[in-house]
């Protein structure tokens, strides 16, 4: 029974994408359009899910969630309801990595281009959708932290004040950049495979020295016993 081994190439890809997830999430607070903070972290998550599968996408998403939690340790929301914030961050981020990769896997055999765009679009939709759902579950916390009087005002604040245009900008960026990054990687992989095939073909075409028959070699050794010393 042979053990399943993960190819070194996939490990390298995952490590690079994980580093990108960490760096992009850390610096996301400095990328903004006006008052809206924009994160590009979903791009490496989607790319990882497409190239490496749903499990890799989920792990990259989980890393995104953990970094988000670390960055929000001093926020009023976390201090008021830490369990809810941890739950929202981990669930939404992991799902945003797993399900787009799963959608891609299910669609790619028949429509690879469509599958890429579905994966790119579904990541921000899932991420933001689960975030909104979590906020609605913890609506009382939202009201308490931001000093809102009623539930209607709290719901409006979630959609306008917290989510705002952030979702639409992230959706557009993800749809635009994720497929482009995947295409670049595929082209590079194709070039590497072509060069590898050329090298293998050239090695096969090299003339090989004919081996001397064993019988003739033995006869020569009998006639020249000094050659063996």
FENSULJO-V910062 format. One record per pair of residues at least 24 apart in sequence whose ideal C-beta (glycine too) atoms are under 10 Angstrom apart, sorted by the first residue. I is the first residue (numbers start at 1). GAP is how many residues later the second one is. D is the distance in whole Angstrom. If there is no record, write none. Layout:
BEGIN
i=I gap=GAP d=D
i=I gap=GAP d=D
END
This chain:
BEGIN
i=6 gap=46 d=9
i=6 gap=50 d=10
i=9 gap=42 d=10
i=9 gap=43 d=10
i=9 gap=180 d=9
i=9 gap=183 d=9
i=10 gap=38 d=10
i=10 gap=41 d=8
i=10 gap=42 d=6
i=10 gap=43 d=9
i=10 gap=46 d=8
i=11 gap=41 d=10
i=13 gap=34 d=9
i=13 gap=35 d=7
i=13 gap=38 d=6
i=13 gap=39 d=6
i=13 gap=43 d=8
i=13 gap=172 d=8
i=14 gap=34 d=7
i=14 gap=37 d=9
i=14 gap=38 d=6
i=14 gap=42 d=6
i=14 gap=45 d=8
i=14 gap=46 d=8
i=16 gap=28 d=8
i=16 gap=31 d=10
i=16 gap=32 d=9
i=17 gap=26 d=9
i=17 gap=27 d=4
i=17 gap=28 d=8
i=17 gap=29 d=10
i=17 gap=30 d=6
i=17 gap=31 d=4
i=17 gap=32 d=9
i=17 gap=34 d=8
i=17 gap=35 d=8
i=17 gap=39 d=8
i=17 gap=40 d=10
i=17 gap=42 d=10
i=17 gap=43 d=6
i=17 gap=46 d=9
i=18 gap=26 d=8
i=18 gap=27 d=10
i=18 gap=30 d=8
i=18 gap=38 d=9
i=18 gap=41 d=8
i=18 gap=42 d=6
i=18 gap=45 d=6
i=18 gap=46 d=10
i=19 gap=25 d=9
i=19 gap=44 d=10
i=20 gap=24 d=4
i=20 gap=25 d=9
i=20 gap=27 d=9
i=20 gap=28 d=9
i=20 gap=40 d=9
i=21 gap=24 d=6
i=21 gap=27 d=8
i=21 gap=38 d=10
i=21 gap=39 d=5
i=21 gap=40 d=8
i=21 gap=41 d=10
i=21 gap=42 d=5
i=21 gap=43 d=5
i=21 gap=45 d=10
i=21 gap=46 d=7
i=21 gap=72 d=10
i=21 gap=76 d=9
i=22 gap=38 d=10
i=22 gap=41 d=7
i=22 gap=42 d=9
i=22 gap=44 d=9
i=22 gap=45 d=6
i=23 gap=44 d=10
i=24 gap=40 d=9
i=24 gap=43 d=9
i=25 gap=38 d=8
i=25 gap=39 d=6
i=25 gap=40 d=9
i=25 gap=41 d=9
i=25 gap=42 d=4
i=25 gap=43 d=7
i=25 gap=45 d=9
i=25 gap=46 d=7
i=25 gap=68 d=9
i=26 gap=41 d=7
i=26 gap=44 d=9
i=26 gap=45 d=7
i=28 gap=36 d=10
i=28 gap=39 d=9
i=28 gap=40 d=9
i=28 gap=43 d=9
i=29 gap=42 d=8
i=31 gap=142 d=10
i=32 gap=134 d=9
i=32 gap=137 d=10
i=33 gap=132 d=8
i=33 gap=133 d=9
i=33 gap=136 d=6
i=34 gap=130 d=10
i=34 gap=131 d=9
i=35 gap=126 d=10
i=35 gap=129 d=8
i=35 gap=130 d=9
i=35 gap=131 d=10
i=36 gap=127 d=10
i=36 gap=128 d=6
i=36 gap=129 d=6
i=36 gap=130 d=5
i=36 gap=131 d=10
i=36 gap=132 d=10
i=36 gap=133 d=7
i=36 gap=134 d=10
i=37 gap=127 d=10
i=37 gap=129 d=7
i=37 gap=132 d=10
i=38 gap=127 d=9
i=38 gap=128 d=7
i=38 gap=131 d=6
i=38 gap=132 d=6
i=38 gap=135 d=7
i=39 gap=25 d=9
i=39 gap=29 d=9
i=39 gap=85 d=9
i=39 gap=88 d=9
i=39 gap=127 d=9
i=39 gap=130 d=10
i=39 gap=131 d=7
i=39 gap=134 d=9
i=40 gap=130 d=8
i=40 gap=133 d=7
i=40 gap=134 d=8
i=40 gap=137 d=8
i=41 gap=26 d=8
i=41 gap=27 d=9
i=41 gap=52 d=9
i=41 gap=55 d=9
i=41 gap=82 d=10
i=41 gap=86 d=9
i=41 gap=129 d=9
i=42 gap=51 d=9
i=42 gap=54 d=6
i=42 gap=55 d=9
i=42 gap=58 d=9
i=42 gap=78 d=8
i=42 gap=81 d=5
i=42 gap=82 d=6
i=42 gap=84 d=10
i=42 gap=85 d=7
i=42 gap=128 d=7
i=42 gap=129 d=9
i=42 gap=131 d=8
i=42 gap=132 d=5
i=42 gap=135 d=10
i=42 gap=136 d=8
i=43 gap=77 d=8
i=43 gap=80 d=9
i=43 gap=127 d=10
i=43 gap=130 d=7
i=43 gap=131 d=6
i=43 gap=133 d=10
i=43 gap=134 d=5
i=43 gap=135 d=5
i=43 gap=137 d=9
i=43 gap=138 d=6
i=43 gap=139 d=10
i=44 gap=53 d=10
i=44 gap=134 d=9
i=44 gap=137 d=8
i=45 gap=48 d=8
i=45 gap=49 d=10
i=45 gap=51 d=7
i=45 gap=52 d=5
i=45 gap=53 d=10
i=45 gap=55 d=8
i=45 gap=56 d=9
i=45 gap=74 d=10
i=45 gap=78 d=6
i=45 gap=82 d=9
i=45 gap=129 d=9
i=45 gap=133 d=9
i=46 gap=50 d=9
i=46 gap=51 d=8
i=46 gap=54 d=6
i=46 gap=55 d=8
i=46 gap=58 d=8
i=46 gap=70 d=9
i=46 gap=73 d=6
i=46 gap=74 d=5
i=46 gap=75 d=9
i=46 gap=76 d=9
i=46 gap=77 d=5
i=46 gap=78 d=9
i=46 gap=128 d=7
i=46 gap=129 d=10
i=46 gap=131 d=9
i=46 gap=132 d=4
i=46 gap=133 d=9
i=46 gap=135 d=9
i=46 gap=136 d=8
i=47 gap=54 d=10
i=47 gap=69 d=10
i=47 gap=72 d=9
i=47 gap=73 d=9
i=47 gap=130 d=9
i=47 gap=131 d=6
i=47 gap=132 d=9
i=47 gap=133 d=10
i=47 gap=134 d=5
i=47 gap=135 d=6
i=47 gap=137 d=10
i=47 gap=138 d=7
i=48 gap=49 d=7
i=48 gap=53 d=8
i=49 gap=47 d=9
i=49 gap=48 d=6
i=49 gap=49 d=7
i=49 gap=50 d=9
i=49 gap=51 d=5
i=49 gap=52 d=3
i=49 gap=53 d=8
i=49 gap=54 d=9
i=49 gap=55 d=7
i=49 gap=56 d=9
i=49 gap=70 d=7
i=49 gap=74 d=8
i=49 gap=129 d=10
i=50 gap=50 d=8
i=50 gap=51 d=6
i=50 gap=53 d=10
i=50 gap=54 d=5
i=50 gap=55 d=9
i=50 gap=58 d=8
i=50 gap=62 d=10
i=50 gap=65 d=8
i=50 gap=66 d=7
i=50 gap=69 d=6
i=50 gap=70 d=9
i=50 gap=128 d=8
i=50 gap=129 d=9
i=50 gap=131 d=9
i=50 gap=132 d=5
i=50 gap=135 d=9
i=50 gap=136 d=10
i=51 gap=50 d=9
i=51 gap=53 d=10
i=51 gap=130 d=10
i=51 gap=131 d=7
i=51 gap=134 d=7
i=51 gap=135 d=9
i=51 gap=138 d=9
i=52 gap=49 d=8
i=53 gap=45 d=10
i=53 gap=48 d=6
i=53 gap=49 d=9
i=53 gap=51 d=9
i=53 gap=52 d=7
i=54 gap=43 d=8
i=54 gap=44 d=5
i=54 gap=45 d=8
i=54 gap=46 d=9
i=54 gap=47 d=4
i=54 gap=48 d=5
i=54 gap=49 d=9
i=54 gap=50 d=9
i=54 gap=51 d=7
i=55 gap=42 d=9
i=55 gap=43 d=8
i=55 gap=46 d=8
i=55 gap=47 d=10
i=56 gap=41 d=8
i=56 gap=42 d=9
i=56 gap=45 d=7
i=57 gap=37 d=9
i=57 gap=38 d=10
i=57 gap=39 d=8
i=57 gap=40 d=4
i=57 gap=41 d=5
i=57 gap=42 d=8
i=57 gap=43 d=7
i=57 gap=44 d=4
i=57 gap=45 d=8
i=57 gap=47 d=9
i=57 gap=48 d=10
i=57 gap=62 d=9
i=57 gap=66 d=9
i=58 gap=35 d=9
i=58 gap=36 d=5
i=58 gap=37 d=8
i=58 gap=38 d=9
i=58 gap=39 d=5
i=58 gap=40 d=4
i=58 gap=41 d=9
i=58 gap=43 d=8
i=58 gap=44 d=9
i=59 gap=35 d=8
i=59 gap=38 d=7
i=59 gap=39 d=9
i=60 gap=33 d=9
i=60 gap=34 d=9
i=60 gap=36 d=9
i=60 gap=37 d=5
i=60 gap=38 d=10
i=60 gap=41 d=9
i=61 gap=29 d=9
i=61 gap=30 d=10
i=61 gap=31 d=8
i=61 gap=32 d=4
i=61 gap=33 d=5
i=61 gap=34 d=7
i=61 gap=35 d=5
i=61 gap=36 d=3
i=61 gap=37 d=7
i=61 gap=38 d=9
i=61 gap=39 d=9
i=61 gap=40 d=9
i=61 gap=62 d=9
i=61 gap=65 d=9
i=61 gap=66 d=8
i=62 gap=27 d=10
i=62 gap=28 d=7
i=62 gap=29 d=10
i=62 gap=31 d=6
i=62 gap=32 d=5
i=62 gap=33 d=10
i=62 gap=35 d=7
i=62 gap=36 d=9
i=63 gap=30 d=8
i=63 gap=31 d=9
i=63 gap=34 d=9
i=64 gap=25 d=8
i=64 gap=26 d=10
i=64 gap=28 d=9
i=64 gap=29 d=4
i=64 gap=30 d=8
i=64 gap=32 d=8
i=64 gap=33 d=7
i=64 gap=63 d=9
i=65 gap=24 d=4
i=65 gap=25 d=4
i=65 gap=26 d=8
i=65 gap=27 d=7
i=65 gap=28 d=3
i=65 gap=29 d=6
i=65 gap=30 d=10
i=65 gap=31 d=9
i=65 gap=32 d=9
i=65 gap=62 d=10
i=66 gap=24 d=7
i=66 gap=27 d=8
i=66 gap=28 d=10
i=67 gap=26 d=9
i=68 gap=24 d=9
i=68 gap=25 d=7
i=69 gap=24 d=9
i=75 gap=70 d=9
i=76 gap=65 d=9
i=76 gap=68 d=9
i=76 gap=69 d=5
i=76 gap=70 d=8
i=77 gap=58 d=9
i=77 gap=61 d=8
i=77 gap=64 d=7
i=77 gap=65 d=8
i=77 gap=67 d=10
i=77 gap=68 d=6
i=77 gap=69 d=9
i=77 gap=85 d=10
i=78 gap=67 d=10
i=79 gap=66 d=9
i=80 gap=58 d=9
i=80 gap=60 d=10
i=80 gap=61 d=5
i=80 gap=62 d=9
i=80 gap=64 d=6
i=80 gap=65 d=5
i=81 gap=57 d=6
i=81 gap=59 d=9
i=81 gap=60 d=4
i=81 gap=61 d=9
i=81 gap=63 d=9
i=81 gap=64 d=8
i=83 gap=55 d=10
i=84 gap=50 d=7
i=84 gap=51 d=9
i=84 gap=53 d=7
i=84 gap=54 d=5
i=84 gap=57 d=6
i=85 gap=49 d=8
i=85 gap=53 d=8
i=85 gap=56 d=9
i=87 gap=47 d=7
i=87 gap=50 d=9
i=87 gap=51 d=9
i=88 gap=42 d=7
i=88 gap=43 d=6
i=88 gap=44 d=10
i=88 gap=45 d=8
i=88 gap=46 d=3
i=88 gap=47 d=8
i=88 gap=49 d=8
i=88 gap=50 d=8
i=89 gap=41 d=10
i=89 gap=42 d=9
i=89 gap=45 d=9
i=91 gap=39 d=6
i=91 gap=40 d=9
i=91 gap=42 d=9
i=91 gap=43 d=7
i=92 gap=34 d=7
i=92 gap=35 d=5
i=92 gap=36 d=8
i=92 gap=37 d=8
i=92 gap=38 d=4
i=92 gap=39 d=5
i=92 gap=40 d=9
i=92 gap=41 d=8
i=92 gap=42 d=7
i=93 gap=33 d=10
i=93 gap=34 d=7
i=93 gap=37 d=9
i=93 gap=38 d=9
i=94 gap=32 d=10
i=94 gap=36 d=10
i=95 gap=27 d=10
i=95 gap=28 d=9
i=95 gap=31 d=5
i=95 gap=32 d=8
i=95 gap=34 d=9
i=95 gap=35 d=6
i=96 gap=26 d=8
i=96 gap=27 d=5
i=96 gap=28 d=8
i=96 gap=29 d=9
i=96 gap=30 d=5
i=96 gap=31 d=4
i=96 gap=32 d=9
i=96 gap=33 d=9
i=96 gap=34 d=8
i=96 gap=35 d=10
i=97 gap=26 d=8
i=97 gap=29 d=9
i=97 gap=30 d=9
i=98 gap=28 d=9
i=99 gap=24 d=8
i=99 gap=26 d=10
i=99 gap=27 d=6
i=100 gap=24 d=9
i=100 gap=25 d=9
i=100 gap=26 d=7
i=100 gap=27 d=10
i=100 gap=74 d=9
i=100 gap=78 d=9
i=104 gap=78 d=9
i=112 gap=70 d=10
i=112 gap=74 d=10
i=113 gap=66 d=8
i=113 gap=70 d=9
i=115 gap=64 d=10
i=116 gap=59 d=10
i=116 gap=62 d=7
i=116 gap=63 d=5
i=116 gap=64 d=10
i=116 gap=66 d=6
i=116 gap=67 d=8
i=116 gap=70 d=10
i=117 gap=57 d=10
i=117 gap=58 d=6
i=117 gap=61 d=8
i=117 gap=62 d=6
i=118 gap=57 d=10
i=119 gap=55 d=9
i=119 gap=56 d=10
i=119 gap=59 d=7
i=119 gap=60 d=9
i=119 gap=63 d=9
i=120 gap=51 d=9
i=120 gap=53 d=10
i=120 gap=54 d=5
i=120 gap=55 d=5
i=120 gap=56 d=8
i=120 gap=57 d=8
i=120 gap=58 d=4
i=120 gap=59 d=6
i=120 gap=60 d=10
i=120 gap=61 d=10
i=120 gap=62 d=9
i=121 gap=50 d=7
i=121 gap=51 d=10
i=121 gap=53 d=7
i=121 gap=54 d=5
i=121 gap=57 d=9
i=122 gap=49 d=10
i=122 gap=52 d=9
i=123 gap=47 d=9
i=123 gap=48 d=9
i=123 gap=51 d=6
i=123 gap=52 d=10
i=123 gap=55 d=8
i=124 gap=42 d=9
i=124 gap=43 d=6
i=124 gap=44 d=9
i=124 gap=45 d=9
i=124 gap=46 d=5
i=124 gap=47 d=5
i=124 gap=48 d=9
i=124 gap=49 d=9
i=124 gap=50 d=5
i=124 gap=51 d=9
i=125 gap=42 d=8
i=125 gap=45 d=10
i=125 gap=46 d=7
i=125 gap=49 d=9
i=127 gap=40 d=9
i=127 gap=43 d=8
i=127 gap=44 d=10
i=127 gap=47 d=10
i=128 gap=34 d=10
i=128 gap=35 d=6
i=128 gap=38 d=8
i=128 gap=39 d=5
i=128 gap=40 d=10
i=128 gap=42 d=8
i=128 gap=43 d=8
i=129 gap=34 d=10
i=129 gap=38 d=9
i=131 gap=27 d=9
i=131 gap=31 d=8
i=131 gap=32 d=7
i=131 gap=36 d=9
i=132 gap=26 d=6
i=132 gap=27 d=7
i=132 gap=30 d=9
i=132 gap=31 d=6
i=132 gap=35 d=9
i=134 gap=24 d=10
i=135 gap=24 d=9
i=135 gap=27 d=7
i=135 gap=28 d=9
END
